[in-house]
Amino acid sequence: MIPAEPNPILITCAKGLADLLRAEVEALGYEIDSQHETGVIITAGWRDVMRLNLHLRTAFNVLWLLKSFDCRSPKRLYNRVQTVPWERLIPPDGYLSVVSKVETPSVDNSMFANVRVKDAIVDRMNEIVGRRPDSGPERTGIVVNLYWKDHRAWLYLNTSGIKLSDRSYRKLPHDAPMQESLAAGVMLATGYDGTQPLLCPMCGSGTLAIEAALIAAGRAPGLLRTHFAFTQLKTHDEEVWQQLRREAQKLSRKKRPSAPIMASDLSAGAVQAARKNAMTAGVEHRIEFRICDFAETPVPDQPGLIVMNPEYGKRLGETEVLKETYRRIGDFFKQRCPGWTGYVFTGNLELAKQIGLSASRRTPFWNAEIECRLLKFELYRGSQRTPKGVATS
Ligand SMILES: C[S@@+](CC[C@H](N)C(=O)[O-])C[C@H]1O[C@@H](n2cnc3c(N)ncnc32)[C@H](O)[C@@H]1O
């Protein structure tokens, strides 16, 4: 059923990560057919689907296009979905979940579309094999995605299932953890490759430091996961999958040791969580942990990158307290880090002005619904505080 020949593949990501995802996909040797706000499309084969699931750091899902069709009613949707030979893909004792995004005048809610797609699949399986898979919202079995826009529908096999951003190492999240794919995107945007010393002085649950350590080790993030929806398919080729995993493991062993990575936080609980998460990710030996105020971070002589993710503050009282934190970040950069490159990831540009240094680059990102910026500060020796309010947005 799954053709050996190349097929359209949509790789999705969070808003703000598409350029980085594109670069990752190209670095793996694929040509991009088109790029969208939240993903890229390539044409490749089934082995590539597994490879992409294993290696991509900034992606959410790898979606294999089953068919696209003109669709102007729920009845048409049901009929077209029924033409796919599902019995060759889904084990009758499997588990099915459907995820829909609808922007069409034909239906006004995605739940209804989910049910129509699910009914079409299980009705066909009942007719042909006399049994149907269980279905529900969990993404632990076979996952089918529908995108229905205006009068066109696209039906995909979601080969990842649970989002690839869930690497499964973060057992202890602590406060306001960054999604793993976003943290990887932030580190890739800084140009980090493991050769520069790295300080993460507000590490929280350690996501930035852990993603950095995975990049430095050349370790495919998918090696950490045990679940991929494609392994649930009747057509799954375990031998090819294990061969791809072995190749990825070899690549990761080949990588040279990285420059030091230091992760610290004022909160002992955060550092404990970060250490535990790094252990689960298998990179704790690559990260030095410390409990301290960021201003007390030991700064090595050889300059590198400092990446900080302070709280953004939503309530007024918090904002007032945070003004002081952001002001102190500026002092820390200026007084303790000459020669380094500082990065601040924040969703509050008013607070960022308190840093008092002018950013040489402002890369837009989205953290869920919050528009954020990764601000880059070149901390030249002797760099001067700029007057308050100089544009950092
Ligand atoms: C937004 S969270 C960072 C989340 C982190 N990126 C993650 O993925 O888990 C901000 C962190 O800064 C820490 N923090 C706040 N003030 C600090 C200070 N003065 N020195 C060091 N860490 C501080 C907090 O304890 C919190 O863990």
PDBQT file of the ligand as one rigid body, heavy atoms in Angstrom, charges set to zero:
ROOT
HETATM    1  C1  LIG A 401      11.412  30.945  32.070  1.00  0.00    +0.000 C 
HETATM    2  S1  LIG A 401      12.312  29.976  33.191  1.00  0.00    +0.000 S 
HETATM    3  C2  LIG A 401      13.459  29.140  32.161  1.00  0.00    +0.000 C 
HETATM    4  C3  LIG A 401      12.836  27.924  31.562  1.00  0.00    +0.000 C 
HETATM    5  C4  LIG A 401      13.832  27.057  30.824  1.00  0.00    +0.000 C 
HETATM    6  N1  LIG A 401      14.206  27.630  29.540  1.00  0.00    +0.000 N 
HETATM    7  C5  LIG A 401      13.260  25.666  30.632  1.00  0.00    +0.000 C 
HETATM    8  O1  LIG A 401      13.113  25.215  29.490  1.00  0.00    +0.000 OA
HETATM    9  O2  LIG A 401      12.908  25.023  31.619  1.00  0.00    +0.000 OA
HETATM   10  C6  LIG A 401      13.327  31.131  34.001  1.00  0.00    +0.000 C 
HETATM   11  C7  LIG A 401      14.254  30.541  35.050  1.00  0.00    +0.000 C 
HETATM   12  O3  LIG A 401      15.074  31.599  35.558  1.00  0.00    +0.000 OA
HETATM   13  C8  LIG A 401      15.353  31.314  36.915  1.00  0.00    +0.000 C 
HETATM   14  N2  LIG A 401      15.785  32.561  37.571  1.00  0.00    +0.000 N 
HETATM   15  C9  LIG A 401      15.046  33.642  37.906  1.00  0.00    +0.000 A 
HETATM   16  N3  LIG A 401      15.807  34.578  38.482  1.00  0.00    +0.000 NA
HETATM   17  C10 LIG A 401      17.075  34.094  38.507  1.00  0.00    +0.000 A 
HETATM   18  C11 LIG A 401      18.319  34.602  38.941  1.00  0.00    +0.000 A 
HETATM   19  N4  LIG A 401      18.406  35.806  39.507  1.00  0.00    +0.000 N 
HETATM   20  N5  LIG A 401      19.427  33.843  38.791  1.00  0.00    +0.000 NA
HETATM   21  C12 LIG A 401      19.348  32.614  38.234  1.00  0.00    +0.000 A 
HETATM   22  N6  LIG A 401      18.183  32.072  37.800  1.00  0.00    +0.000 NA
HETATM   23  C13 LIG A 401      17.061  32.805  37.927  1.00  0.00    +0.000 A 
HETATM   24  C14 LIG A 401      14.057  30.749  37.443  1.00  0.00    +0.000 C 
HETATM   25  O4  LIG A 401      14.282  29.958  38.611  1.00  0.00    +0.000 OA
HETATM   26  C15 LIG A 401      13.554  29.920  36.245  1.00  0.00    +0.000 C 
HETATM   27  O5  LIG A 401      13.961  28.581  36.379  1.00  0.00    +0.000 OA
ENDROOT
TORSDOF 0
